[in-house]
Amino acid sequence: MPSRFHARARFSPILLTIALLAAACGSDGTAGSTTTTSTSEPTGTTADTTTTTEASTTTSTTITGAEPLAIDPAWVAYDDDFVVWGVEPDDVLNVRTGPGVSNPIITALDPNQQGIRRFDVTERAGADSWGAIEVAGGAGWVNLAFVRPAGTRPPTIEGTIDPRTETAADDVQALLGAGEYETLSGFVDPSRGVVISVYAFVGDDAQVLSPEQVADAADDNTMLLWGYTDGEGAPIETTIAERLEAIVGDPGLTSTDVIGFDMRVGSGNSIDNIAQRFPEASVVEYHFDGTSLYGDFDWSSVRFVFDTENPAPTGRPALLAIVQDTWTI
């Protein structure tokens, strides 16, 4: 089954045929990040501007009378109702005419707003995944880091929390989200490096990054082979920064349902060999349950593997591996 993080149904040319929504505009929060990026955008129906944040990308956008999109008949809708998630109380989530912050704003959604219909159509815009949604009166595109199926929030906890690994996982998640790779490198032990695995089974051929590679990720254009796509067998080749961005862009990390401490939450048909590869290590798992459209088979997990007893030279728990997991064929 194809991954749900790629478009299964391509959209047709945009049809601007639905009546104009109210042009209430504001900002999108930056989920999983300790920093925000400012943009200048109008608010309400006037030309006044406000400092806003959206999709970790700086740009200047104005409302130009953008209309909602017509829904392509080829789009398949999820059965679940979706809600706005991870947006600050004084912020909003912008709905745009296309994927990416360069597109005009149609309208804005309030924090925790419900009644969102999401379609199984996604596009990448930089480091972010954008998806087509429908709200009352029309449709548009939003940053998928800020919508999730309606359900229990905040995430439930499974297992016994070790404060050291909890803090380390929170820090690593925030640093990944902010792209602060130099600080992130302080979690990497020079003698062991950090293993990056795109599947639950950590193979001997998985990439191992040094602290220097992590620190220089944003400026390193070297293409590395991380593995092969499930089913198709196509090579997964990206730069280090692109791989790290793909990890933080995984809904299993940014909109998790459950956080597990030394307890597996997601369990598929791929062997989880973390215990064998990293004996005595502690594991923090961010898990997303999936959606009813695919019978919850589109679940995903991201696992951080730490050694708290033998820390990195900086004194931080050593980040031994980042392991992604989902259902495989």
Summary of the structure (lengths in Angstrom):
residues: 329
radius of gyration: 20.0
end to end distance: 6.5
largest distance: 61.0
contacts: 1080
relative contact order: 0.15
helix: 16%
strand: 32%
